[in-house]
């Protein structure tokens, strides 16, 4: 699976209700390795109710940039939530489905 398969994908709860769109992937460098460095392992998704602007990274606390852009995007994505990868039941056709 590629990051592009997940970023922007719609996220559905176990009951089929829409939670929003994947705006960020949270990885750790402890996956299986074929070389000198470990592969990244997907740990969690950030899900936002708005797809626009999520890929700019302004939800991250250490992100810097124009103050006005940061304020607007933080306001738009204030309901963003982190979902652990273990809660994902499957990914298909641009849709991430969660388990109960």
Secondary structure by P-SEA (a helix, b strand, c coil): ccccccccbbbbcccccccccccbbbbccccccccccccccccbbbbbccccccccccccccccccaaaaaaaaaaaccbbbbccccccccccccccccc
